[in-house]
Amino acid sequence: MESLHPIRILTVCTGNICRSPVAERLLQAGLDQVLPGAFEVRSAGTRAMVGSPIQPLSADIIRTYGGTPEDFSARQLTSKILRESDLVLTMASHHRGEVLQLDASLLKRTFTIREFARMVTALEERGDAPPSGSDYTQLWRELPARASSVRHLVLAAKSSDNDVADPYKQGAEAYLRMEDELAPAILRILRYARLSMQPS
């Protein structure tokens, strides 16, 4: 089943070569398994290393989880890219701030990825399931508002719990930390996507 208007998800970090490409490629791979053609996941950087490929250790993480790191070129975040996005998932709180500086109208559609993962888990736990036969496009376009309604239930103990650490120019240990912070969030979002596509 393919949609003429896929749900557009944007992941954002700084250089667009370490964190946001991992989120992009793994979300895309997972969502393609849920419903092929229904989602389009892209990424951008607030200070992108435009044209650069994914960093090798990030590429290794993508492959580990079954994604494809090839054919990637870093790009700079712009207002136009944001306007085309249904959901914006940033790698850190300061990226969220930079997104909103470019386009304040995205306030209710922009979250850090770790925060959003906790929100959809809270929706799942309180039984906020979509009705049987729901249109997935409508469901996912309404999801940011529904997620925001449980924000107060999933506040981070400390602000750094919303962020994915930047491993750029650091060793393998920093990339493992990034993976430990990012992968569980991606898996939670994919779990919610699977559940949201099942009849209630």
Residue pairs with C-beta under 8 A, 6 or more apart in sequence:
1 35
1 36
1 37
1 38
2 36
2 37
2 38
3 37
3 38
3 137
5 137
6 37
6 38
6 39
6 40
7 38
7 39
7 40
7 86
7 87
7 136
7 137
7 140
7 141
8 39
8 40
8 41
8 42
8 84
8 85
8 86
8 87
9 27
9 39
9 40
9 41
9 42
9 85
9 86
9 87
9 88
9 89
10 41
10 42
10 43
10 44
10 81
10 82
10 85
10 87
10 88
10 89
11 19
11 20
11 21
11 23
11 24
11 27
11 41
11 42
11 43
11 44
11 88
11 89
11 90
11 91
11 113
12 20
12 43
12 44
12 45
12 46
12 77
12 88
12 89
12 90
12 91
12 95
12 98
12 99
13 19
13 20
13 43
13 45
13 46
13 90
13 91
13 92
13 95
13 164
13 166
14 45
14 46
14 47
14 48
14 91
14 95
14 166
14 168
15 45
15 47
15 48
15 49
15 52
15 74
15 168
16 43
16 44
16 45
16 48
16 49
16 52
16 74
16 75
16 76
16 77
17 45
17 48
17 49
17 52
17 53
17 54
17 55
17 58
17 74
17 168
18 54
18 55
18 58
18 166
18 167
18 168
18 175
18 178
19 58
19 91
19 164
19 166
19 167
19 178
19 182
20 43
20 44
20 45
20 91
21 43
21 54
21 58
21 62
21 69
21 72
21 74
22 54
22 58
22 61
22 62
22 67
22 178
22 179
22 182
23 41
23 43
23 89
23 91
23 113
23 182
23 186
24 41
24 42
24 43
25 41
25 54
25 62
25 67
25 68
25 69
25 72
26 62
26 65
26 66
26 67
26 183
26 186
27 39
27 41
27 186
27 189
27 190
28 39
28 40
28 41
28 67
29 65
29 66
29 67
29 68
30 186
30 190
30 193
31 38
31 39
31 41
31 190
31 193
32 39
34 190
34 193
34 194
34 197
35 136
35 197
38 136
38 137
39 140
42 81
43 75
44 75
44 76
44 77
44 78
44 81
45 74
45 75
45 76
45 77
46 77
46 95
46 98
46 99
47 76
48 74
48 75
48 76
48 77
49 74
50 73
50 74
50 75
50 76
51 73
51 74
52 73
52 74
53 59
53 69
53 72
53 73
53 74
54 62
54 69
54 72
55 167
55 168
57 167
57 172
57 175
58 69
58 167
58 175
58 178
59 69
60 175
61 175
61 178
61 179
61 183
62 68
62 69
63 69
65 183
65 186
75 81
77 98
77 99
77 102
78 102
79 102
79 103
82 88
82 99
82 102
82 103
82 106
83 103
85 106
85 109
86 109
86 140
86 141
86 144
87 109
87 111
87 116
87 140
87 143
87 144
88 96
88 99
88 106
88 109
88 110
88 111
89 110
89 111
89 112
89 113
89 116
90 96
90 99
90 110
90 111
90 112
90 113
91 112
91 113
91 163
91 164
91 166
91 182
92 112
92 162
92 163
92 164
92 166
93 112
93 159
93 162
93 163
95 112
96 110
96 111
96 112
99 106
99 110
100 106
100 107
100 110
108 144
108 145
108 148
109 144
111 119
111 144
111 147
112 162
112 163
112 164
113 164
113 182
113 185
113 186
113 189
114 156
114 161
114 162
114 163
114 164
114 181
114 182
114 185
115 151
115 154
115 156
115 162
116 147
116 185
116 189
117 184
117 185
117 186
117 188
117 189
118 154
118 156
118 188
119 147
119 148
119 150
119 151
119 154
120 143
120 147
120 188
120 189
120 192
121 154
121 188
121 192
122 150
122 153
122 154
123 146
123 147
123 150
123 192
124 191
124 192
124 195
126 150
128 146
128 150
129 195
129 196
129 200
130 139
130 196
130 200
131 200
132 199
132 200
133 199
134 196
136 196
136 197
139 196
140 196
156 162
163 181
164 178
164 181
164 182
164 185
165 174
165 177
165 178
165 181
166 174
166 178
167 174
167 175
167 177
167 178
